[in-house]
Amino acid sequence: MTGSAHGGSVVANESRFGLGGGIFSKDVDYPTVPALKQFDTDMVFINHFNLATPEMPFGAVRDSGYGRKHGVFDLREFGNAKAIAVAAWLGGRARVAQPYLLCPSGPTTARLRA
């Protein structure tokens, strides 16, 4: 299926489940902004669907389970954390974006520190 990041987020956001969504793009830097602002899912994968680490948050969006697991996100149960993993195979290594917490007061993001 081809289309825009916005179109993909609409499909993902209409589901009663919200564990994950994804964007495939030739430009690995572009999808990060739509991933943060448009997807109402726990995880957003960019150019892959299988990289997760213990430091990344997991679970608890809509009917996808209960509670946050992993890393500092266990302590931030009442935020809406979003994991963004980018497969940018530069030098044989995947790049994982820093975890962000979507602030309840608006669409801005605040970088979390462990």
Rosetta blueprint (number, residue, H / E / L):
1 M L
2 T L
3 G L
4 S L
5 A H
6 H H
7 G H
8 G H
9 S H
10 V H
11 V H
12 A H
13 N H
14 E H
15 S L
16 R L
17 F E
18 G L
19 L L
20 G E
21 G E
22 G E
23 I E
24 F L
25 S L
26 K L
27 D L
28 V L
29 D L
30 Y L
31 P L
32 T H
33 V H
34 P H
35 A H
36 L H
37 K H
38 Q L
39 F L
40 D L
41 T L
42 D L
43 M E
44 V E
45 F E
46 I E
47 N L
48 H L
49 F L
50 N L
51 L L
52 A L
53 T L
54 P L
55 E L
56 M L
57 P L
58 F E
59 G L
60 A L
61 V L
62 R E
63 D L
64 S L
65 G L
66 Y L
67 G L
68 R L
69 K E
70 H L
71 G H
72 V H
73 F H
74 D H
75 L L
76 R L
77 E L
78 F L
79 G L
80 N E
81 A E
82 K E
83 A E
84 I E
85 A E
86 V E
87 A E
88 A E
89 W E
90 L E
91 G L
92 G L
93 R E
94 A E
95 R E
96 V E
97 A L
98 Q L
99 P L
100 Y E
101 L E
102 L E
103 C L
104 P L
105 S L
106 G L
107 P L
108 T L
109 T E
110 A E
111 R E
112 L L
113 R L
114 A L
